[in-house]
Amino acid sequence: MNTDKFIADACISLRPTAGVTIDNGIIIWNNETNIPTDSEIQAEVTRLQAAYDSQQYARDRAVAYPSLQDQADMAYWDRKNGTTTLDDAIAAVKAEFPKP
Protein backbone atom coordinates (compact mmCIF):
# COMPACT_ATOMS: atom_id res chain seq x y z
CA MET A 1 0.00 0.00 0.00
CA ASN A 2 1.10 3.57 -0.71
CA THR A 3 3.10 5.13 2.15
CA ASP A 4 1.39 8.53 1.79
CA LYS A 5 -1.95 6.73 2.03
CA PHE A 6 -0.87 5.11 5.31
CA ILE A 7 0.34 8.46 6.64
CA ALA A 8 -2.97 10.12 5.72
CA ASP A 9 -4.92 7.21 7.22
CA ALA A 10 -2.81 7.40 10.39
CA CYS A 11 -3.42 11.14 10.73
CA ILE A 12 -7.15 10.68 10.22
CA SER A 13 -7.19 7.78 12.67
CA LEU A 14 -5.41 9.85 15.32
CA ARG A 15 -7.38 13.07 14.72
CA PRO A 16 -10.62 12.15 12.89
CA THR A 17 -12.05 15.67 12.97
CA ALA A 18 -8.93 17.37 11.64
CA GLY A 19 -8.53 18.12 7.98
CA VAL A 20 -5.24 16.78 6.71
CA THR A 21 -3.47 16.86 3.36
CA ILE A 22 -0.27 15.12 2.33
CA ASP A 23 1.68 17.19 -0.22
CA ASN A 24 4.92 15.62 -1.46
CA GLY A 25 5.28 13.76 1.83
CA ILE A 26 4.59 16.86 3.94
CA ILE A 27 1.63 16.70 6.34
CA ILE A 28 -0.53 19.81 6.29
CA TRP A 29 -3.04 20.08 9.15
CA ASN A 30 -5.98 22.26 8.14
CA ASN A 31 -7.83 22.72 11.43
CA GLU A 32 -6.16 21.04 14.35
CA THR A 33 -4.49 22.53 17.38
CA ASN A 34 -3.58 19.20 19.01
CA ILE A 35 -1.33 17.89 16.24
CA PRO A 36 0.08 14.40 16.89
CA THR A 37 3.83 13.99 17.14
CA ASP A 38 5.85 12.34 14.41
CA SER A 39 6.37 9.32 16.68
CA GLU A 40 2.61 9.02 17.29
CA ILE A 41 1.99 9.16 13.55
CA GLN A 42 4.72 6.58 12.87
CA ALA A 43 3.32 4.25 15.53
CA GLU A 44 -0.13 4.53 13.94
CA VAL A 45 1.34 3.92 10.46
CA THR A 46 3.02 0.78 11.84
CA ARG A 47 -0.26 -0.39 13.42
CA LEU A 48 -2.24 0.23 10.22
CA GLN A 49 0.43 -1.50 8.10
CA ALA A 50 0.30 -4.56 10.37
CA ALA A 51 -3.50 -4.65 10.16
CA TYR A 52 -3.32 -4.38 6.36
CA ASP A 53 -0.63 -7.05 6.10
CA SER A 54 -2.60 -9.42 8.33
CA GLN A 55 -5.39 -9.46 5.75
CA GLN A 56 -3.20 -10.39 2.75
CA TYR A 57 -4.60 -13.92 2.76
CA ALA A 58 -8.12 -12.53 2.37
CA ARG A 59 -7.11 -10.36 -0.59
CA ASP A 60 -5.36 -13.36 -2.17
CA ARG A 61 -8.40 -15.56 -1.64
CA ALA A 62 -10.75 -12.98 -3.13
CA VAL A 63 -9.02 -13.13 -6.51
CA ALA A 64 -8.42 -16.90 -6.39
CA TYR A 65 -12.00 -18.01 -5.72
CA PRO A 66 -14.08 -18.93 -8.77
CA SER A 67 -16.46 -16.17 -9.84
CA LEU A 68 -19.91 -16.20 -8.26
CA GLN A 69 -21.34 -17.25 -11.62
CA ASP A 70 -18.94 -20.20 -11.75
CA GLN A 71 -19.72 -21.08 -8.14
CA ALA A 72 -23.45 -21.11 -8.90
CA ASP A 73 -22.84 -23.35 -11.90
CA MET A 74 -20.67 -25.70 -9.83
CA ALA A 75 -23.31 -25.83 -7.08
CA TYR A 76 -26.01 -26.71 -9.64
CA TRP A 77 -23.96 -29.51 -11.16
CA ASP A 78 -22.88 -30.77 -7.74
CA ARG A 79 -26.54 -31.12 -6.73
CA LYS A 80 -27.37 -32.70 -10.06
CA ASN A 81 -24.44 -35.16 -10.09
CA GLY A 82 -23.81 -35.72 -6.39
CA THR A 83 -20.31 -34.26 -6.73
CA THR A 84 -18.33 -31.79 -4.61
CA THR A 85 -16.55 -29.61 -7.18
CA LEU A 86 -17.59 -26.34 -5.51
CA ASP A 87 -16.50 -27.50 -2.06
CA ASP A 88 -13.27 -28.82 -3.54
CA ALA A 89 -12.55 -25.52 -5.33
CA ILE A 90 -13.16 -23.50 -2.16
CA ALA A 91 -11.09 -25.90 -0.05
CA ALA A 92 -8.20 -25.62 -2.54
CA VAL A 93 -8.18 -21.81 -2.28
CA LYS A 94 -8.36 -21.95 1.53
CA ALA A 95 -5.47 -24.45 1.56
CA GLU A 96 -3.37 -22.30 -0.78
CA PHE A 97 -4.02 -19.11 1.21
CA PRO A 98 -4.56 -20.17 4.86
CA LYS A 99 -5.46 -17.76 7.63
CA PRO A 100 -2.36 -16.82 9.62
Phi, psi and omega in degrees: 000150182298131182298317178300324179296317178296320179296313178299315179298320179296315180298316180293321178297319181285323181225077187299336182267354181274141172276132181223143177227142174250118181238108183053043178081000180260129180275126178243114179271125184273323185206062181219130177262335180259070185286132179293154179286164177301322180291325175295317179296315180297320178297321179290321175301315180299316179297314180295321178297317179296318178297317178296313181298324182293346180256013180301320179302322181291321177293321178295317179298319184303322180274341183273333180297148172299154178300160178300324177297315178295322178297319178297319179296315178300316180299318178301309183291329175296316177296319183293319187255357182069029181257179182229036184297321179294311179300320179295318180296316180293318179298322180296319178294315180297325178289322181289326182234073183289155172295142178292000000 
